[in-house]
């Protein structure tokens, strides 16, 4: 967790000199005082040259403006990424987005804390892999459409707070949109979900380490990264110096939200991990997000390869470069790609996305 630094001004105290004189021969009728009053120089405090550092949001490393917002729990929203679900709504407002392999295509576990989205969706079912991802957020509220009996039981026994349609009830804000077909049309409002918290969630701790604003990532310049995940999911991220963010494509087309907002992020963290079979469904892969493995970090138009470590599901991510130094992210939003080995390729500096083959492709 990021620690705050407090700059204190030093106090310099100057003591005045007292001058005294006397005369034993002064006439009795003189109004002249026999001694001078002492002169005292008041202590002065040297001005501080460093402004106190503001507290930071734990999931972005950005300044906290409203303490009440910072004290609320995190919300994890399971968002659909199948073709029928696009365009989505609200994902660019998430502090962290995990992209997971599922049975086909991918699914997003979008984590909201510093800001929310009204509405958010389309919302789909949870997976057992969401438990390990979410436990480190200190009792986050899980917004999902539900799941099979085993997934539901495991969620209810976990430290995640069930905020499914049935668990949240009529005040949860859930509704079906008319512009998409079921099951890709379930939405809610996060303001409703936070209002239902009733103190069950905790303020999330930091999941990553962040650099001081203005510091650059140490690494090699790179255009971005291309991904080919389970099923038919192809996506890419490319650095855009104009916006200072990475822009996302689906296939070769811009990934945009329903209101036309381009999906973007400040950091792309590619986690190479194993996938095992979920105990809830033999068709469902489960990302193994504790232990250690290879990580690629993209920030500020640069790229560095290192090692991710996560001791247990209550721990955040520790990212370490080959020289043993800590890899710190740019303050802002982060997109985490949970890939199998071989599902991503770096697009080097000077190359455009189209010139680099998709992972596993001979083209």
C-alpha positions in Angstrom: 0.0 0.0 0.0 1.2 3.4 -0.8 2.5 5.3 2.2 2.0 9.1 2.6 4.9 11.5 3.1 4.3 14.6 5.3 6.6 17.6 4.8 7.0 19.7 8.0 8.6 23.2 8.2 11.5 23.7 10.5 11.2 26.4 13.1 14.0 28.9 13.5 13.9 31.0 16.7 15.9 34.2 16.9 16.5 35.7 20.4 16.9 39.5 20.6 19.7 41.3 22.5 18.7 43.3 25.6 20.7 46.6 26.1 20.7 48.4 29.5 22.3 51.5 30.9 22.1 53.5 34.1 23.3 56.8 35.6 23.6 57.5 39.4 24.0 61.3 38.7 20.7 61.9 36.9 18.8 65.0 38.3 15.7 64.3 40.3 13.6 66.6 38.1 14.6 64.9 34.8 11.9 63.0 32.8 14.5 61.0 31.0 14.2 57.3 32.0 17.1 55.8 33.8 17.2 52.7 31.5 16.1 51.7 28.0 13.2 49.2 27.7 14.4 45.8 26.4 13.8 45.0 22.7 12.6 41.5 21.8 12.7 40.0 18.3 9.7 37.6 18.0 10.4 34.1 16.9 9.7 33.5 13.2 8.8 30.2 11.4 10.6 29.4 8.2 8.1 28.9 5.4 7.7 25.4 4.0 9.1 24.9 0.5 7.3 21.6 0.0 3.5 21.2 -0.2 2.2 18.2 1.7 1.5 15.3 -0.5 -2.2 14.5 -0.8 -3.5 11.0 0.1 -4.0 8.8 -2.9 -6.8 6.5 -4.1 -5.4 3.0 -3.5 -6.5 1.5 -6.9 -5.2 4.4 -9.1 -2.5 6.2 -7.1 -4.2 9.5 -7.9 -5.1 12.3 -5.5 -8.1 11.9 -3.2 -10.3 14.9 -3.4 -13.4 13.6 -1.5 -12.5 11.4 1.5 -16.0 10.0 1.7 -15.5 8.5 -1.8 -12.2 7.0 -0.7 -13.8 5.3 2.3 -16.4 3.3 0.3 -15.8 -0.3 -0.7 -14.7 -1.4 -4.1 -17.3 -2.9 -6.5 -16.4 -5.7 -9.0 -18.7 -5.8 -12.0 -18.7 -8.9 -14.3 -19.1 -7.4 -17.8 -19.8 -9.4 -20.9 -17.4 -9.3 -23.9 -19.2 -11.5 -26.3 -20.1 -9.9 -29.7 -23.7 -9.5 -28.7 -22.7 -7.5 -25.6 -20.8 -4.8 -27.5 -20.7 -1.9 -27.2 -20.4 -2.0 -23.4 -21.2 0.9 -21.0 -19.0 2.3 -18.2 -15.8 0.2 -18.4 -13.6 3.2 -19.0 -14.5 4.5 -15.6 -13.2 1.4 -13.8 -10.0 1.8 -11.7 -8.8 -1.7 -12.7 -10.2 -4.1 -15.3 -9.2 -7.8 -15.4 -9.7 -9.5 -18.7 -10.2 -13.2 -18.1 -10.3 -16.3 -20.4 -13.7 -18.0 -20.0 -15.4 -20.7 -22.1 -15.2 -18.6 -25.2 -14.3 -15.0 -25.9 -13.4 -13.3 -22.7 -15.1 -11.6 -19.7 -14.2 -8.5 -17.8 -14.0 -8.1 -14.0 -14.1 -4.3 -13.7 -13.2 -2.9 -10.3 -14.7 0.5 -9.4 -13.7 2.7 -6.4 -12.6 6.2 -7.2 -15.5 6.7 -9.6 -18.7 4.9 -10.6 -20.9 4.5 -13.6 -24.7 4.9 -13.9 -25.4 2.7 -15.8 -22.9 -0.1 -16.1 -23.0 -3.3 -18.2 -23.9 -5.6 -19.8 -23.6 -7.7 -16.6 -23.0 -11.5 -16.8 -22.3 -14.4 -14.5 -19.3 -14.8 -12.2 -16.6 -17.5 -12.1 -14.6 -19.2 -9.4 -11.5 -17.3 -10.5 -13.2 -14.1 -9.4 -12.8 -15.1 -5.8 -9.0 -15.2 -5.8 -8.9 -11.9 -7.8 -11.4 -10.1 -5.5 -10.4 -11.3 -2.0 -7.5 -8.8 -1.8 -9.9 -5.9 -2.2 -11.2 -6.3 1.4 -14.9 -7.5 1.0 -15.7 -5.9 -2.4 -19.3 -5.8 -3.6 -19.7 -8.3 -6.5 -22.2 -7.2 -9.2 -23.1 -10.2 -11.4 -26.0 -11.9 -12.9 -25.6 -15.0 -10.8 -24.1 -18.4 -11.5 -24.6 -22.1 -11.1 -25.2 -23.6 -7.7 -21.5 -24.3 -7.0 -20.3 -20.9 -8.0 -23.0 -19.2 -6.0 -22.2 -21.3 -2.9 -18.5 -20.5 -3.2 -19.2 -16.8 -3.6 -21.4 -16.8 -0.6 -18.7 -18.5 1.5 -16.0 -16.1 0.3 -15.2 -12.6 1.4 -16.9 -11.1 -1.6 -20.3 -9.5 -0.9 -22.9 -11.0 -3.2 -24.8 -8.2 -5.0 -26.4 -10.3 -7.7 -29.9 -9.5 -9.0 -31.5 -11.7 -6.5 -29.2 -10.8 -3.6 -29.5 -7.0 -4.2 -33.2 -7.1 -4.5 -35.5 -4.4 -5.9 -33.3 -1.5 -4.8 -30.2 -2.8 -6.6 -31.0 -0.8 -9.7 -30.9 -3.8 -12.1 -32.9 -3.5 -15.4 -33.0 -5.0 -18.9 -32.1 -2.7 -21.8 -34.1 -2.7 -25.0 -31.2 -2.2 -27.4 -29.6 -5.6 -26.9 -31.0 -9.2 -26.7 -30.9 -11.3 -23.5 -28.6 -12.4 -22.0 -26.5 -9.5 -23.1 -28.8 -6.7 -21.9 -28.6 -6.7 -18.0 -27.5 -3.3 -16.5 -27.5 -1.6 -13.1 -26.4 1.7 -11.5 -23.4 1.6 -9.2 -24.9 4.4 -7.0 -27.7 1.9 -6.1 -25.2 -0.8 -5.2 -23.1 1.5 -3.0 -26.3 2.7 -1.3 -27.0 -1.0 -0.4 -23.6 -1.5 1.1 -24.7 -1.1 4.8 -21.0 -1.2 5.9 -20.4 -4.7 4.6 -17.5 -3.8 2.4 -14.1 -2.3 3.4 -11.9 0.4 1.9 -9.7 -1.5 -0.6 -6.0 -1.6 -0.2 -3.6 -0.9 -3.1 -3.1 -3.7 -5.6 -0.1 -2.2 -7.4 2.7 0.3 -6.7 2.7 3.6 -8.5 5.3 6.1 -9.5 5.3 9.7 -8.6 3.5 11.8 -11.2 6.0 12.9 -13.9 8.4 10.0 -13.4 8.8 7.8 -16.5 8.8 4.0 -16.6 12.3 2.6 -17.1 12.1 0.3 -20.1 12.1 0.0 -23.9 9.9 2.1 -26.2 7.1 0.0 -27.7 4.0 0.7 -29.8 1.9 -1.7 -27.7 0.7 -5.3 -27.5 -1.5 -7.7 -29.4 -3.6 -10.5 -27.7 -5.3 -13.6 -29.0 -7.0 -15.2 -26.0 -9.4 -18.1 -25.7 -12.1 -18.6 -28.3 -12.1 -16.0 -31.0 -11.0 -13.0 -28.9 -8.5 -10.8 -30.6 -7.6 -7.4 -29.1 -4.7 -4.9 -29.1 -3.5 -1.9 -27.2 -1.5 0.9 -28.8 0.2 3.9 -27.2 -1.4 7.2 -28.1 0.9 10.1 -27.2 -1.8 12.7 -27.9 -4.1 11.4 -25.1 -1.2 9.9 -23.0 -3.1 6.6 -22.9 -3.3 3.2 -24.5 -6.2 2.7 -27.0 -7.9 -0.7 -27.4 -9.0 -2.4 -30.6 -11.2 -5.4 -31.1 -9.7 -7.2 -34.1 -8.7 -4.2 -36.3 -11.5 -1.9 -35.2 -11.5 0.7 -32.4 -13.2 -0.7 -29.2 -15.7 2.0 -28.2 -18.4 2.2 -25.6 -22.1 2.8 -26.3 -21.7 6.6 -26.1 -18.7 6.5 -28.5 -16.0 6.8 -25.8 -12.9 5.0 -26.9 -11.8 2.3 -24.5 -8.4 3.4 -23.1 -6.2 3.0 -20.1 -3.0 4.4 -18.5 -1.3 1.0 -17.9 -1.5 -2.4 -19.5 -0.3 -5.2 -17.3 0.0 -8.6 -19.0 0.0 -11.4 -16.5 1.1 -14.8 -17.8 -0.5 -17.4 -15.6 -1.7 -21.0 -15.6 -5.3 -21.9 -16.1 -6.9 -24.9 -14.4 -10.3 -26.4 -14.7 -12.9 -24.8 -12.3 -14.5 -27.1 -9.7 -17.8 -25.5 -10.7 -17.8 -26.4 -14.4 -15.5 -28.7 -16.3 -15.8 -26.3 -19.3 -14.7 -23.3 -17.3 -11.0 -22.2 -17.1 -9.8 -20.8 -13.8 -6.9 -18.4 -13.8 -4.2 -19.2 -11.1 -3.5 -15.7 -9.8 -1.4 -16.5 -6.8 2.3 -17.6 -6.9 4.6 -16.1 -9.5 5.1 -15.8 -13.2 6.1 -13.5 -16.1 4.7 -10.0 -16.4 4.8 -7.4 -19.2 4.1 -3.8 -18.2 3.2 -1.1 -20.7 3.1 2.5 -19.5 4.0 5.9 -21.0 4.8 4.4 -24.3 7.4 2.1 -22.8 7.6 -1.6 -22.0 9.4 -3.7 -19.4 9.4 -7.4 -18.7 9.6 -8.8 -15.2 8.1 -11.1 -12.7 4.7 -10.9 -10.9 4.4 -12.3 -7.4 1.3 -12.7 -5.3 1.7 -14.6 -2.0 -2.0 -15.4 -1.5 -5.4 -14.1 -2.5 -5.3 -11.4 0.2 -2.1 -9.9 -1.3 -1.8 -7.3 -4.0 0.5 -7.7 -7.0 4.3 -7.2 -6.6 5.9 -6.5 -10.0 9.7 -6.8 -10.2 12.1 -6.1 -13.0 15.0 -8.3 -14.0 17.4 -6.2 -12.0 15.3 -6.6 -8.9 13.8 -3.1 -8.9 10.2 -2.6 -8.3 8.0 -1.9 -11.4 5.7 1.0 -10.5 2.7 1.9 -12.6 1.7 5.3 -13.9 -1.0 6.9 -11.6 -4.3 6.3 -13.3 -6.4 3.4 -14.6 -5.0 -0.1 -15.2 -6.1 -2.9 -17.5 -4.8 -6.4 -16.5 -4.7 -9.1 -19.2 -4.7 -12.6 -17.6 -3.3 -14.6 -20.5 -2.0 -18.1 -21.0 1.6 -18.4 -22.2 1.8 -17.5 -25.9 -1.4 -15.4 -26.0 0.3 -12.0 -26.4 3.1 -10.4 -28.6 4.8 -7.1 -28.1 4.5 -4.6 -31.0 8.0 -2.9 -31.0 8.6 0.8 -31.5 8.4 1.8 -35.2 6.0 -1.0 -36.1 2.3 -0.5 -36.5 -0.3 -3.0 -35.3 -1.1 -4.4 -38.7 2.5 -5.3 -39.4 2.8 -7.6 -36.4 1.1 -11.1 -36.7 -1.4 -12.1 -34.0 0.0 -14.5 -31.4 0.1 -18.1 -32.8 -0.3 -16.8 -36.4 2.1 -17.4 -39.2 1.0 -14.3 -41.1 
